[in-house]
Amino acid sequence: QVQLVESGGGLVQPGGSLRLSCDASGSTVSITRMGWYRQVPGKQRDLVASVTNGGTITYANSVKGRFTISRDKSKNTVYLQMDSLKAEDTADYYCNARLCCPITDYWGQGTQVTVSS
């Protein structure tokens, strides 16, 4: 079992920045990948960015060049630095931890990000 607690969401103007944090606890030694997903009402939850234990990073095309994911393994924390925010980045953001094996996904409670003037 892994528990994930997110923080850092809020309201920001277009062009602004926010930094999300996610602290993991529990069976963190089994985590193979951590990442961030986002979801808007009525749509599926989509991957924003992820980082594996080996350091492989993946970004959604829509956030490349604007968002940066990083991970502090010593603190079991993953961050998402979001710059040049756009209205279409408005969503609930969820932290994800993937364990192996079998592959099991754990989710945080979500944090709301609103980009509006």
C-alpha positions as CSV (number, residue, x, y, z in Angstrom):
1,Q,0.0,0.0,0.0
2,V,1.1,3.5,-0.9
3,Q,-0.4,6.7,0.3
4,L,0.0,9.9,-1.8
5,V,-0.7,13.4,-0.6
6,E,-0.7,16.3,-3.1
7,S,-0.3,20.0,-2.5
8,G,0.3,23.2,-4.5
9,G,-2.8,23.6,-6.6
10,G,-4.8,26.8,-6.8
11,L,-5.8,29.7,-9.0
12,V,-3.3,31.4,-11.3
13,Q,-3.5,33.8,-14.2
14,P,-2.6,32.7,-17.7
15,G,1.2,32.8,-18.2
16,G,1.7,32.2,-14.5
17,S,3.4,29.3,-12.7
18,L,2.5,26.7,-10.1
19,R,4.4,23.9,-8.4
20,L,2.7,20.7,-7.4
21,S,4.2,18.4,-4.8
22,C,3.3,14.8,-4.0
23,D,4.6,13.0,-0.9
24,A,4.5,9.2,-0.9
25,S,4.5,7.0,2.1
26,G,4.0,3.3,2.9
27,S,5.5,0.7,0.6
28,T,7.6,3.2,-1.3
29,V,10.4,0.8,-2.0
30,S,8.1,-1.0,-4.5
31,I,7.5,2.2,-6.6
32,T,8.8,1.9,-10.1
33,R,7.3,5.1,-11.5
34,M,5.7,8.3,-10.3
35,G,3.8,10.8,-12.3
36,W,1.0,13.3,-12.7
37,Y,-2.3,12.9,-14.5
38,R,-5.1,15.4,-15.0
39,Q,-8.8,15.2,-15.5
40,V,-11.6,17.6,-16.4
41,P,-15.3,16.8,-15.8
42,G,-16.7,14.4,-18.4
43,K,-13.3,13.4,-19.8
44,Q,-10.8,10.6,-19.1
45,R,-7.8,11.0,-16.8
46,D,-4.7,11.7,-19.0
47,L,-1.0,11.4,-18.3
48,V,0.7,14.8,-17.9
49,A,4.2,13.6,-17.0
50,S,6.0,10.7,-15.4
51,V,9.4,9.7,-14.2
52,T,10.7,6.1,-13.7
53,N,13.2,4.9,-11.2
54,G,15.7,4.8,-14.0
55,G,15.1,8.5,-14.7
56,T,13.1,8.1,-17.9
57,I,10.8,11.1,-18.2
58,T,7.6,11.3,-20.4
59,Y,5.6,14.3,-21.1
60,A,2.2,14.8,-22.8
61,N,2.8,16.8,-26.0
62,S,0.5,19.6,-24.7
63,V,2.9,20.4,-21.8
64,K,6.3,19.8,-23.4
65,G,8.5,22.8,-22.9
66,R,6.3,24.3,-20.2
67,F,6.1,21.6,-17.4
68,T,8.9,19.9,-15.6
69,I,8.7,16.8,-13.5
70,S,11.3,16.0,-10.9
71,R,11.6,13.4,-8.2
72,D,13.5,13.3,-4.9
73,K,13.8,9.7,-4.1
74,S,15.3,10.4,-0.7
75,K,12.1,12.2,0.3
76,N,9.7,10.0,-1.8
77,T,8.4,13.2,-3.3
78,V,7.6,14.1,-6.9
79,Y,7.2,17.6,-8.2
80,L,5.5,19.2,-11.2
81,Q,6.7,22.7,-12.1
82,M,4.1,24.2,-14.3
83,D,5.1,27.4,-16.2
84,S,3.4,29.4,-18.9
85,L,0.1,28.1,-17.8
86,K,-2.8,28.2,-20.2
87,A,-6.6,28.1,-19.6
88,E,-6.7,24.6,-21.1
89,D,-4.4,23.4,-18.3
90,T,-7.3,23.9,-15.9
91,A,-8.1,20.5,-14.4
92,D,-7.9,18.3,-11.3
93,Y,-4.3,17.0,-11.1
94,Y,-3.7,13.6,-9.6
95,C,-0.4,12.1,-8.3
96,N,0.2,8.5,-9.4
97,A,2.6,5.9,-8.1
98,R,3.0,2.6,-10.0
99,L,4.3,-0.5,-8.2
100,C,5.5,-3.7,-9.6
101,C,4.8,-6.6,-9.6
102,P,2.0,-7.1,-10.3
103,I,1.6,-3.6,-11.7
104,T,-0.6,-1.6,-9.3
105,D,-1.5,2.0,-9.5
106,Y,-2.1,4.2,-6.5
107,W,-3.6,7.7,-6.6
108,G,-3.7,10.8,-4.5
109,Q,-6.8,12.7,-3.7
110,G,-6.3,15.3,-6.4
111,T,-5.6,19.0,-6.4
112,Q,-7.4,21.6,-8.4
113,V,-5.6,23.9,-10.8
114,T,-7.5,26.8,-12.3
115,V,-5.9,29.0,-14.9
116,S,-8.1,32.1,-15.3
117,S,-7.8,35.9,-15.5
